[in-house]
Amino acid sequence: MQKFLTVTGMHRLLYVYNGFAIFIIMAFMCLTQERINHSMTARAFLEQAGAVPQSSSIIFLETTLAFFTLVLIGRFYIKSKSRSAKYFLFAAEVIVCMFLMCVLNLSYDGVILLVAADLMYKHEGHRQEYTLLIAMICLYFIANYNMAILQTKIISFEAYASYYNADAKSVILALRNTFYSVNIVFFVFYLVLLVKNKHEEKERIRLLNERLEEANQRLRAYAIEVAQMAETRERNRLAREIHDTLGHALTGIAAGLDACIMTLEIAPELTKQQLNKIRDTAKKGITDVRRSVKKLRPDDLERLPFQEALLEMTKDYSASSGMEITFDIFSWSNNLRQDQEDVIYRVLQESITNAKRHGHATKVKITIGGNENYLLIVIADNGRGCEDVKQGFGLKHMRERLELLHGTIHYWSDEGFIVEAMIPLNREVKDDKNFNSR
């Protein structure tokens, strides 16, 4: 009994019950016709019925074939995932249902609820509600005896029941009404289980969404914690690097300079030798610092050629933000230094980020050109721009990075926001040209 208290169980029970009711009504019609033929009262029956019935064997075969075809189509309809296939199968199911009702002379229209149950079993959205409503109205319209009698000559169930005496006729009609009533009860119970099942499914989905959101919040908190831990580890690593390299070098330089101050007048040659040693210590310390700083480069710049790294960065940002980013490259130097590549990468990265964050831009166009002496980069977006541009953290650091390369930056609003950066290609980093040349 427990297995019938589910939507699937009740759906199957509807098929079994309707098959049983259809078989009983079909058997009653066939047996009645046989009795009429054997009792030699066919003429009186035909005069009362007003139409010639089909033979019992044809009624049996057509009824059986129609019902099993209906079952088969219903199974295909439930398992189908294509929307167009569902519409086709449902139309076929309605046609077979109408044929089955005609074979039974509209004696039993409970099969309409069976078709409705199939539609409700895979109910999705408001469209199928309208389809269900239209289908049921059409089927019940056809099932109405007074409307159908105008189009086809059928023998009513009451005509078959009238062959028997009054008591038997009452029992037969009551039995048919019982079939109707029980079928409606089963169908209503099926709908109750269906609504309950959908409500429970929505509740499960709501709970799953809440758990998913909770898990996402925990994951975000964990990601922030991991990022902070990574930042702390990196900060500690850099602190150790600076302490072990620059600190050691500066300590040696300070000590050496103290010694030079003491020996400058009394031993000039010794002082000169000491200064040479100090110079070597300073160069070694700078080399160690550069090696540490190199580890701060973006991963794309380490893995890919420079132009591919730029394309990869813009492609990833475009994919994640939905912003369209295009390149126009008129000329390009193939001899860029690593520090120049780093600055260009960071300027483009910061400009694209600002276009999205502050300008809410949907398109960014990057134009790159120049000659052997300089490289010009223009980043223009279609954002809302800014009449009074205030230099924030990002613009300040772009300016500082460019100034290290003797470069310049200009920015203004013109149907969006435009950033123009110019980088000399034949000059070393400020305050560091001697070290770079060495």
C-alpha positions in Angstrom: 0.0 0.0 0.0 2.9 2.3 0.8 4.1 2.3 -2.8 0.8 3.7 -4.0 1.1 6.7 -1.7 3.7 8.2 -4.0 3.1 10.2 -7.2 4.5 7.5 -9.4 2.5 4.8 -7.5 -0.8 6.8 -7.9 0.0 7.4 -11.6 0.3 3.7 -12.2 -2.8 3.0 -10.1 -4.7 5.4 -12.4 -3.7 3.3 -15.4 -4.5 0.0 -13.8 -7.9 1.3 -12.5 -8.9 2.9 -15.9 -7.8 -0.3 -17.7 -10.0 -2.3 -15.4 -13.0 0.0 -15.8 -12.6 0.1 -19.6 -12.4 -3.7 -19.7 -15.6 -4.1 -17.6 -17.6 -1.6 -19.7 -16.3 -3.2 -23.0 -17.1 -6.7 -21.7 -20.6 -5.5 -20.7 -21.2 -4.1 -24.2 -19.9 -7.2 -26.0 -21.8 -9.6 -23.7 -25.0 -7.6 -24.1 -24.7 -7.6 -27.9 -24.2 -11.4 -27.9 -27.2 -11.9 -25.7 -29.3 -9.7 -28.0 -28.1 -11.7 -31.0 -28.9 -15.0 -29.3 -32.3 -13.9 -28.0 -33.4 -12.7 -31.5 -34.4 -9.3 -30.2 -31.9 -7.4 -32.3 -34.6 -5.5 -34.3 -36.2 -4.1 -31.1 -32.7 -3.1 -29.8 -31.8 -1.4 -33.0 -35.0 0.6 -33.1 -34.4 1.8 -29.6 -30.7 2.5 -30.1 -31.1 4.2 -33.4 -27.8 2.9 -34.8 -26.1 -0.3 -35.8 -23.3 -1.3 -33.4 -20.0 -2.8 -34.4 -19.4 -6.5 -33.8 -18.2 -7.7 -30.4 -14.9 -8.9 -31.7 -14.1 -5.5 -33.4 -15.1 -3.7 -30.2 -12.8 -5.9 -28.2 -9.9 -5.6 -30.6 -10.2 -1.8 -31.0 -10.6 -1.2 -27.3 -7.7 -3.4 -26.3 -5.4 -1.9 -29.0 -6.4 1.7 -28.3 -5.8 1.3 -24.5 -2.4 -0.3 -24.8 -1.4 2.3 -27.4 -2.5 4.9 -24.9 -0.3 3.3 -22.2 2.6 3.1 -24.6 2.4 6.7 -25.7 2.0 7.8 -22.1 5.2 6.0 -21.2 7.1 7.7 -24.0 5.6 11.0 -23.1 6.8 10.8 -19.5 10.3 9.7 -20.4 10.7 12.2 -23.3 13.0 15.2 -22.6 12.5 17.1 -25.9 9.8 19.8 -25.7 8.7 19.3 -29.4 8.5 15.5 -28.8 6.3 16.0 -25.8 3.9 18.2 -27.7 3.7 15.6 -30.5 3.2 12.7 -28.0 0.6 14.6 -26.1 -1.4 15.3 -29.3 -1.1 11.6 -30.2 -2.3 10.7 -26.7 -5.4 13.0 -27.1 -6.2 11.5 -30.5 -6.0 7.9 -29.2 -8.1 8.9 -26.1 -10.8 10.3 -28.4 -10.7 7.1 -30.5 -11.0 4.9 -27.4 -14.0 6.9 -26.2 -15.7 6.6 -29.6 -15.1 2.8 -29.6 -16.8 2.7 -26.2 -19.7 4.9 -27.5 -18.7 7.6 -25.0 -19.8 5.2 -22.3 -16.7 6.0 -20.2 -14.9 9.4 -20.2 -12.7 8.8 -17.2 -9.8 8.2 -19.5 -9.7 11.9 -20.0 -8.3 12.2 -16.5 -5.7 9.7 -17.4 -4.4 12.0 -20.2 -4.6 14.9 -17.8 -2.5 12.9 -15.2 0.2 12.3 -17.8 0.4 16.0 -18.6 0.5 17.0 -14.9 3.1 14.4 -14.2 5.6 16.3 -16.3 4.1 19.7 -15.7 6.6 22.6 -16.2 5.6 26.2 -16.2 2.4 28.1 -17.2 2.4 27.0 -20.8 1.4 23.4 -19.9 -1.3 24.8 -17.6 -2.9 26.4 -20.6 -2.4 23.3 -22.7 -4.0 21.1 -20.0 -7.0 23.5 -19.7 -7.6 23.5 -23.5 -7.1 19.7 -23.8 -9.6 19.0 -21.0 -12.2 21.4 -22.4 -11.9 19.8 -25.8 -12.1 16.3 -24.5 -15.1 17.0 -22.3 -16.8 18.8 -25.1 -16.4 15.7 -27.3 -17.4 13.5 -24.4 -20.7 15.3 -24.0 -23.3 13.1 -25.5 -25.6 15.8 -26.6 -22.9 17.5 -28.7 -21.4 14.3 -30.1 -24.8 12.9 -31.1 -25.0 15.6 -33.8 -21.8 14.4 -35.5 -21.9 10.6 -35.3 -24.5 7.9 -34.6 -23.6 6.1 -31.4 -25.4 3.8 -29.1 -25.6 5.2 -25.6 -24.7 3.1 -22.5 -28.2 3.6 -21.3 -29.5 1.8 -24.4 -27.4 -1.3 -23.5 -28.6 -1.1 -19.9 -32.2 -0.8 -21.0 -32.0 -4.4 -22.4 -32.1 -5.6 -18.8 -34.9 -5.3 -16.3 -35.3 -2.2 -14.1 -33.4 -3.6 -11.1 -30.5 -4.8 -13.2 -30.5 -1.5 -15.1 -30.2 0.4 -11.9 -27.3 -1.7 -10.7 -25.5 -1.4 -14.0 -25.9 2.4 -14.1 -24.9 2.7 -10.5 -21.8 0.6 -11.2 -20.8 2.9 -14.1 -21.3 6.0 -11.9 -19.2 4.3 -9.3 -16.4 3.9 -11.8 -16.6 7.6 -12.5 -16.6 8.6 -8.9 -13.7 6.3 -7.8 -11.7 7.5 -10.8 -12.3 11.2 -9.8 -11.3 10.3 -6.2 -8.1 8.7 -7.4 -7.3 11.6 -9.7 -7.9 14.2 -6.9 -5.7 12.1 -4.6 -3.0 12.0 -7.3 -3.1 15.8 -7.7 -2.8 16.2 -3.9 0.3 14.0 -3.9 1.6 15.8 -6.9 1.2 19.2 -5.3 2.7 18.0 -2.1 5.6 16.4 -3.9 6.3 19.7 -5.8 6.1 21.7 -2.6 8.5 19.3 -0.9 10.8 19.5 -3.9 10.8 23.3 -3.8 11.5 23.2 -0.1 14.4 20.8 -0.6 15.7 23.1 -3.3 15.4 26.1 -1.0 17.2 24.3 1.8 19.9 23.2 -0.7 20.3 26.8 -1.9 20.6 28.0 1.7 23.2 25.4 2.4 25.0 26.3 -0.8 25.0 30.0 0.1 26.3 29.1 3.5 29.0 27.0 2.0 29.8 29.8 -0.4 30.1 32.2 2.5 32.4 29.9 4.3 34.4 29.4 1.2 34.7 33.1 0.6 35.8 33.6 4.2 38.3 30.7 3.8 39.6 32.2 0.6 40.1 35.6 2.3 41.8 33.9 5.1 44.0 31.9 2.7 44.8 35.1 0.8 45.7 36.9 4.0 47.9 34.0 5.1 49.5 33.9 1.7 50.0 37.7 1.9 51.5 37.3 5.4 53.8 34.5 4.2 54.9 36.6 1.2 55.5 39.6 3.5 57.5 37.5 5.8 59.5 36.1 2.9 60.2 39.5 1.6 61.1 40.7 5.1 63.5 37.8 5.4 64.9 38.5 2.0 65.5 42.1 2.7 66.9 41.3 6.2 69.2 38.7 4.8 70.3 40.6 1.7 69.8 44.3 1.9 70.2 44.4 5.6 73.4 42.5 5.5 74.8 44.6 2.6 73.9 47.9 4.3 75.4 46.8 7.6 78.6 46.0 5.8 78.6 49.2 3.9 78.0 51.3 7.0 80.8 49.5 8.8 83.1 49.9 5.9 82.3 53.6 5.6 83.1 54.1 9.3 86.5 52.5 8.7 87.1 54.8 5.7 86.3 57.8 7.8 89.0 56.8 10.2 91.7 55.9 7.6 90.9 58.6 5.0 93.7 61.0 6.1 96.2 58.6 7.6 96.1 55.8 4.9 94.5 57.0 1.6 95.5 53.9 -0.3 94.0 51.7 2.3 90.8 53.8 2.2 90.6 53.5 -1.6 90.9 49.7 -1.3 88.2 49.7 1.3 85.9 51.8 -0.9 86.3 49.3 -3.7 85.2 46.6 -1.4 82.2 48.7 -0.3 81.3 49.2 -3.9 81.4 45.4 -4.5 79.3 44.8 -1.5 76.7 47.3 -2.7 76.5 45.8 -6.2 76.1 42.3 -4.7 73.3 43.6 -2.4 71.5 45.2 -5.3 71.8 42.0 -7.3 70.2 40.0 -4.4 67.4 42.6 -4.1 66.6 42.4 -7.8 66.5 38.6 -7.6 63.9 38.9 -4.8 61.8 41.5 -6.6 61.7 39.4 -9.8 59.6 36.9 -7.9 56.9 39.5 -7.6 56.2 39.5 -11.4 52.8 38.3 -12.6 52.7 34.6 -13.4 51.7 35.3 -17.0 54.8 37.3 -17.6 56.9 34.4 -16.3 55.2 31.8 -18.4 54.4 33.6 -21.7 55.9 36.0 -24.2 55.0 39.5 -23.3 52.3 40.2 -26.0 50.7 36.8 -25.2 50.7 37.6 -21.5 48.9 40.9 -22.2 46.3 39.1 -24.4 45.9 36.4 -21.7 45.3 39.0 -19.0 42.7 41.0 -21.0 41.0 37.8 -22.2 40.7 36.5 -18.6 39.4 39.8 -17.4 36.9 40.1 -20.3 35.6 36.6 -19.6 35.1 37.3 -15.9 33.7 40.8 -16.2 31.9 40.7 -19.5 33.7 43.7 -20.7 34.7 43.8 -24.4 38.5 44.5 -24.8 40.1 45.1 -28.2 43.7 45.8 -29.3 45.0 48.0 -32.1 48.8 47.5 -32.3 50.5 49.7 -34.9 54.1 49.1 -33.9 55.8 47.2 -31.2 59.4 47.0 -29.9 60.8 43.5 -29.5 63.6 44.7 -27.2 61.6 45.8 -24.2 63.4 45.4 -20.9 61.8 43.4 -18.1 61.1 46.5 -16.0 59.4 48.1 -19.0 57.2 45.0 -19.6 56.2 45.1 -15.9 55.2 48.7 -16.0 53.2 48.3 -19.3 51.5 45.2 -17.9 50.5 47.0 -14.6 49.3 50.2 -16.4 47.0 48.2 -18.7 45.8 46.1 -15.8 45.0 49.1 -13.6 43.4 51.1 -16.5 41.1 48.2 -17.4 40.2 47.6 -13.7 39.4 51.3 -13.2 37.3 51.4 -16.4 35.1 48.6 -15.0 35.1 49.6 -11.3 34.7 53.4 -11.6 33.4 54.0 -15.1 31.2 50.9 -15.4 32.4 50.6 -19.0 31.4 47.8 -21.3 34.0 48.3 -23.9 37.7 49.2 -23.8 40.0 49.9 -26.7 43.8 49.6 -26.3 45.9 51.3 -28.9 49.7 50.8 -29.0 52.2 52.6 -31.3 55.4 54.5 -31.4 58.9 54.3 -32.9 62.4 53.3 -31.9 62.5 56.1 -29.3 59.2 55.7 -27.4 56.1 53.6 -26.9 52.7 55.2 -26.8 49.7 53.5 -25.1 46.2 54.8 -25.2 43.4 53.1 -23.2 39.9 54.4 -24.0 36.6 53.2 -22.5 33.0 53.9 -23.1 32.2 54.4 -19.4 30.6 57.4 -17.7 33.8 59.3 -17.4 34.6 62.0 -14.7 34.5 65.7 -15.1 36.7 66.3 -12.0 39.4 63.6 -12.1 40.9 63.1 -8.7 44.2 61.1 -8.5 43.5 58.0 -6.4 45.6 55.1 -5.4 45.6 53.5 -8.9 46.5 56.6 -10.9 49.1 57.6 -8.4 50.9 54.3 -8.6 50.7 54.3 -12.4 52.3 57.7 -12.5 55.0 56.5 -10.1 55.8 53.4 -12.1 56.0 55.4 -15.3 58.2 58.1 -13.8 60.7 55.4 -12.9 61.1 54.8 -16.6 61.1 58.6 -17.4 57.6 58.1 -18.8 54.5 60.3 -18.5 50.8 59.7 -18.1 47.8 61.9 -19.0 44.1 61.2 -18.5 40.9 63.0 -19.3 37.1 62.4 -19.9 35.7 62.4 -23.5 32.6 60.2 -23.9 34.3 57.9 -21.4 37.7 57.9 -19.9 41.0 58.0 -21.7 44.5 57.2 -20.3 47.6 58.0 -22.4 51.0 56.7 -21.3 54.3 57.4 -23.0 57.4 55.3 -22.2 60.9 56.2 -23.6 62.6 53.1 -24.9 66.2 54.3 -24.8 66.5 55.4 -21.2 67.2 53.5 -18.1 65.3 53.5 -14.8 65.6 56.7 -12.8 68.3 56.6 -10.2 69.3 53.2 -11.3 70.9 53.5 -14.8 74.4 52.6 -13.6 73.2 49.4 -12.0 71.1 48.5 -15.1 74.0 49.1 -17.4 76.2 46.9 -15.3 
